[in-house]
């Protein structure tokens, strides 16, 4: 049972397998949506490449339960600042305090 899932369009993302993520390297949003529809309800964290941010913003909009948490991860240097601030906000919203 995988509780940590990562989506990216870059093969380098497979490195996250070493820390326990189930990694999906996808080519487009259609493939991404298909995989999401088959995910277990036990998934706690869905991390994704910031390339897919618009998709996940829309996808998570109607979420009513606490899990999964959606965390954008920058795989491009220019996305680092935005992704870090979004990750901090997501953590603050989920647990009620600012950890980072």
N, CA and C of each residue as an Amber inpcrd file, in Angstrom:
protein
   300
   0.8410000  -1.1720000   0.0000000   0.0000000   0.0000000   0.0000000
   0.8960000   1.2480000   0.0000000   0.7750000   2.0470000  -1.0400000
   1.5810000   3.2510000  -1.1730000   0.8270000   4.4550000  -0.6300000
   1.4540000   5.1480000   0.3200000   0.8560000   6.3440000   0.8860000
   1.4560000   7.6090000   0.3010000   2.5990000   7.4730000  -0.3710000
   3.2860000   8.6010000  -0.9760000   3.3710000   8.3690000  -2.4780000
   2.8580000   9.3060000  -3.2570000   2.8340000   9.1650000  -4.7080000
   3.4130000  10.4330000  -5.3240000   4.1970000  10.2630000  -6.3800000
   4.8080000  11.3990000  -7.0700000   4.5100000  11.3010000  -8.5520000
   4.1370000  12.4360000  -9.1400000   3.9050000  12.5340000 -10.5810000
   4.8700000  13.5510000 -11.1750000   5.5060000  13.1720000 -12.2620000
   6.3920000  14.0910000 -12.9680000   6.4410000  13.6930000 -14.4330000
   6.9020000  14.6020000 -15.2530000   7.1380000  14.2660000 -16.6470000
   8.6340000  14.1260000 -16.9110000   9.4260000  14.0580000 -15.8550000
  10.8800000  13.9320000 -15.9720000  11.3450000  12.6130000 -15.3540000
  12.2080000  11.9280000 -16.0500000  12.6840000  10.6240000 -15.5810000
  13.5000000  10.7320000 -14.2910000  14.0630000  11.9000000 -14.0070000
  14.8450000  12.0880000 -12.7880000  14.0000000  11.8630000 -11.5360000
  12.7020000  11.9680000 -11.6690000  11.7930000  11.7990000 -10.5260000
  11.8770000  10.4020000  -9.9330000  12.3470000   9.4370000 -10.6910000
  12.4370000   8.0660000 -10.1750000  13.3490000   7.9760000  -8.9560000
  14.1780000   8.9740000  -8.7410000  15.0210000   8.9940000  -7.5400000
  14.1910000   9.0070000  -6.2590000  12.9600000   9.4860000  -6.3330000
  12.1000000   9.5400000  -5.1590000  11.6530000   8.1490000  -4.7060000
  11.8520000   7.1490000  -5.5210000  11.5590000   5.7740000  -5.0970000
  12.4120000   5.3890000  -3.9000000  13.6190000   5.9380000  -3.8420000
  14.5470000   5.6120000  -2.7620000  14.0360000   6.0620000  -1.3940000
  13.1340000   7.0370000  -1.3600000  12.6000000   7.5030000  -0.0700000
  11.1400000   7.0980000   0.1200000  10.6830000   6.1360000  -0.6770000
   9.3830000   5.5380000  -0.4290000   8.2230000   6.0000000  -1.2810000
   8.4720000   6.8190000  -2.2760000   7.3930000   7.2650000  -3.1490000
   7.1120000   6.2460000  -4.2470000   5.8490000   6.1170000  -4.5880000
   5.4510000   5.4220000  -5.8010000   5.5090000   6.4850000  -6.8890000
   6.4040000   6.3290000  -7.8450000   6.6650000   7.3600000  -8.8460000
   6.0100000   7.0020000 -10.1710000   5.3050000   7.9790000 -10.7280000
   4.7010000   7.8440000 -12.0550000   5.2870000   8.9300000 -12.9470000
   5.9900000   8.5140000 -13.9950000   6.4750000   9.4600000 -14.9970000
   5.4210000   9.4610000 -16.0960000   4.7370000  10.5930000 -16.2390000
   3.6120000  10.7000000 -17.1650000   3.9320000  11.7090000 -18.2580000
   3.2590000  11.5540000 -19.3840000   3.5130000  12.4280000 -20.5270000
   2.5290000  13.5820000 -20.6390000   1.2990000  13.3880000 -20.1510000
   0.2930000  14.4360000 -20.2890000  -0.7500000  14.3270000 -19.1810000
  -1.6530000  15.2930000 -19.1530000  -2.6680000  15.3450000 -18.0990000
  -3.6970000  14.2310000 -18.2220000  -3.9240000  13.7440000 -19.4150000
  -4.8700000  12.6370000 -19.6010000  -4.3520000  11.3730000 -18.9220000
  -3.0870000  11.0870000 -19.1110000  -2.4640000   9.9300000 -18.4620000
  -2.4590000  10.1120000 -16.9420000  -2.2040000  11.3240000 -16.5100000
  -2.2140000  11.6530000 -15.0910000  -3.5900000  11.4110000 -14.4780000
  -4.6300000  11.8710000 -15.1260000  -5.9990000  11.6970000 -14.6240000
  -6.3790000  10.2200000 -14.5480000  -5.9400000   9.4410000 -15.5040000
  -6.2400000   8.0070000 -15.5090000  -5.6070000   7.3160000 -14.3080000
  -4.3660000   7.6410000 -14.0190000  -3.6720000   7.0340000 -12.8820000
  -4.3180000   7.4780000 -11.5730000  -4.6680000   8.7520000 -11.4700000
  -5.3120000   9.2580000 -10.2510000  -6.6290000   8.5490000  -9.9620000
  -7.3570000   8.2230000 -11.0050000  -8.6470000   7.5580000 -10.8030000
  -8.4910000   6.1460000 -10.2480000  -7.3110000   5.5740000 -10.3930000
  -7.0600000   4.2120000  -9.9240000  -6.3050000   4.1570000  -8.5960000
  -5.9630000   5.3100000  -8.0290000  -5.1970000   5.3280000  -6.7840000
  -6.0240000   4.8500000  -5.5980000  -5.3530000   4.2610000  -4.6540000
  -5.9680000   3.8140000  -3.4090000  -6.4380000   5.0160000  -2.5870000
  -7.4450000   4.7980000  -1.7990000  -7.9460000   5.8410000  -0.8950000
  -6.9910000   6.0710000   0.2770000  -5.9810000   5.2050000   0.4340000
  -5.0310000   5.3080000   1.5390000  -3.8640000   6.2470000   1.2500000
  -3.8160000   6.8450000   0.0810000  -2.7290000   7.7530000  -0.2710000
  -2.8060000   8.9870000   0.6210000  -1.6860000   9.3270000   1.2540000
  -1.6420000  10.4700000   2.1670000  -1.0540000  11.7190000   1.5070000
  -0.0680000  11.5350000   0.6200000   0.6010000  12.6600000  -0.0190000
   0.7140000  12.4030000  -1.5090000   0.2930000  13.3780000  -2.2920000
   0.5120000  13.3430000  -3.7410000   1.4190000  14.5220000  -4.0550000
   2.6580000  14.2100000  -4.3760000   3.6170000  15.2350000  -4.7870000
   3.6170000  15.2700000  -6.3090000   3.8830000  16.4400000  -6.8490000
   3.8640000  16.5600000  -8.3050000   4.8210000  17.6380000  -8.7720000
   5.2990000  17.4420000  -9.9790000   6.1530000  18.4110000 -10.6410000
   5.3280000  19.6780000 -10.8680000   5.9190000  20.8350000 -10.6560000
   5.1860000  22.0900000 -10.8150000   4.6460000  22.2770000 -12.2330000
   5.1050000  21.4810000 -13.1720000   4.5540000  21.4940000 -14.5250000
   3.0580000  21.2030000 -14.5010000   2.6380000  20.3750000 -13.5540000
   1.2350000  19.9630000 -13.4500000   0.4290000  20.7970000 -12.4460000
   0.9570000  21.9170000 -12.0130000   0.2690000  22.7480000 -11.0200000
  -1.1450000  23.1430000 -11.4390000  -1.3740000  23.6490000 -12.6410000
  -2.7540000  24.0090000 -13.0130000  -3.7260000  22.8200000 -12.9340000
  -3.2530000  21.6430000 -13.3320000  -4.0920000  20.4500000 -13.2720000
  -4.4740000  20.1460000 -11.8260000  -3.4870000  20.1310000 -10.9200000
  -3.7550000  19.7760000  -9.5260000  -4.5150000  20.8670000  -8.7820000
  -4.3390000  22.1250000  -9.1630000  -5.1470000  23.1900000  -8.5630000
  -6.6240000  22.9200000  -8.8210000  -6.9440000  22.5480000 -10.0300000
  -8.3200000  22.2440000 -10.4060000  -8.7890000  20.9210000  -9.7880000
  -7.9420000  19.9150000  -9.8190000  -8.2830000  18.5790000  -9.3220000
  -8.5970000  18.5890000  -7.8300000  -7.8130000  19.3170000  -7.0580000
  -7.9700000  19.2970000  -5.6010000  -9.0090000  20.2930000  -5.0910000
  -9.5560000  21.1000000  -5.9660000 -10.4760000  22.1680000  -5.5720000
 -11.6910000  21.6580000  -4.7920000 -12.2140000  20.5070000  -5.1550000
 -13.4210000  19.9880000  -4.5080000 -13.1490000  18.9450000  -3.4280000
 -11.9050000  18.8240000  -3.0210000 -11.5530000  17.8360000  -2.0000000
 -12.1660000  18.2310000  -0.6680000 -12.8100000  17.2820000  -0.0320000
 -13.4730000  17.5620000   1.2310000 -12.7610000  16.9230000   2.4270000
 -11.9660000  15.9000000   2.1970000 -11.2640000  15.2420000   3.2870000
  -9.8480000  15.8110000   3.4330000  -9.2270000  15.5170000   4.5690000
  -7.9030000  16.0310000   4.8830000  -6.8350000  15.4760000   3.9430000
  -6.9560000  14.2040000   3.6100000  -5.9510000  13.5600000   2.7580000
  -6.5200000  13.2650000   1.3890000  -5.7170000  13.2560000   0.3920000
  -4.2780000  13.4590000   0.3740000  -3.8990000  14.9440000   0.3810000
  -2.6880000  15.1790000   0.8370000  -2.0920000  16.5010000   0.7330000
  -1.4460000  16.5970000  -0.6420000  -1.5200000  17.7400000  -1.2540000
  -0.9270000  17.9510000  -2.5740000   0.2760000  18.8700000  -2.4280000
   1.4540000  18.3820000  -2.8210000   2.6840000  19.1380000  -2.6700000
   3.3900000  19.3240000  -4.0130000   3.5090000  20.5640000  -4.4660000
   4.2500000  20.8130000  -5.7040000   5.7550000  20.7530000  -5.4390000
   6.4810000  20.0820000  -6.2910000   7.9330000  19.9870000  -6.1670000
   8.5770000  20.5640000  -7.4230000   9.5060000  21.4900000  -7.2610000
  10.1320000  22.0900000  -8.4370000  11.2240000  21.1880000  -9.0070000
  11.1110000  20.8740000 -10.2590000  12.1630000  20.1440000 -10.9510000
  12.9330000  21.0810000 -11.8800000  12.5340000  22.3610000 -11.9020000
  13.2200000  23.4060000 -12.6530000  13.6430000  24.4860000 -11.6700000
  14.8200000  25.0440000 -11.8590000  15.3320000  26.0590000 -10.9420000
  14.4120000  27.2660000 -10.8390000  13.7800000  27.6630000 -11.9280000
  12.9290000  28.8590000 -11.8980000  11.6330000  28.6500000 -11.1120000
  11.2660000  27.4160000 -10.8190000  10.0410000  27.1330000 -10.0690000
  10.2580000  26.9760000  -8.5660000  11.5070000  27.0260000  -8.1050000
  11.8060000  26.7300000  -6.7070000  11.1090000  27.6490000  -5.7090000
  11.1630000  28.9520000  -5.9020000  10.5710000  29.8940000  -4.9500000
   9.0740000  29.7240000  -4.8190000   8.3870000  29.6120000  -5.9350000
   6.9360000  29.4450000  -5.9320000   6.5450000  28.1280000  -5.2690000
   7.2280000  27.0560000  -5.6120000   6.8970000  25.7450000  -5.0490000
   7.1470000  25.7070000  -3.5510000   8.2130000  26.3220000  -3.0900000
   8.5090000  26.3310000  -1.6620000   7.4360000  27.0940000  -0.8820000
   7.0240000  28.2400000  -1.3900000   5.9900000  28.9980000  -0.6820000
   4.6600000  28.2490000  -0.6740000   4.3370000  27.5530000  -1.7560000
   3.0990000  26.7680000  -1.7950000   3.1750000  25.5760000  -0.8530000
   4.3430000  24.9540000  -0.7550000   4.5130000  23.8220000   0.1470000
   4.3510000  24.2850000   1.5970000   4.9450000  25.4140000   1.9350000
   4.8050000  25.9480000   3.2870000   3.3400000  26.2250000   3.6090000
   2.6130000  26.8070000   2.6780000   1.2030000  27.1220000   2.8970000
   0.3740000  25.8480000   3.0500000   0.6700000  24.8410000   2.2500000
  -0.0540000  23.5740000   2.3340000   0.1670000  22.9120000   3.6930000
   1.3970000  22.9160000   4.1680000   1.6990000  22.3400000   5.4810000
   1.0010000  23.1300000   6.5770000   1.0450000  24.4660000   6.4690000
   0.4010000  25.2990000   7.4830000  -1.0990000  25.0310000   7.5400000
  -1.7390000  24.8810000   6.3760000  -3.1620000  24.6270000   6.3400000
  -3.5080000  23.2430000   6.8940000  -2.6550000  22.2650000   6.6150000
  -2.9820000  20.8960000   7.0180000  -2.7910000  20.6580000   8.5080000
  -1.7690000  21.2720000   9.1160000  -1.5260000  20.9970000  10.5360000
  -1.7360000  22.2200000  11.4240000  -1.9600000  23.3760000  10.8360000
  -2.3060000  24.5470000  11.6110000  -1.1460000  25.3640000  12.1280000
   0.1000000  24.9610000  11.8230000   1.2490000  25.7670000  12.2370000
   2.2330000  25.8800000  11.0870000   3.0930000  26.8800000  11.1680000
   4.0800000  27.1130000  10.1290000   5.3960000  26.4390000  10.5270000
   5.7170000  25.3220000   9.8880000   6.9350000  24.5750000  10.2320000
   8.1750000  25.0860000   9.5120000   8.0170000  25.6050000   8.3150000
   9.2030000  25.9980000   7.5310000   9.4310000  27.4790000   7.5360000
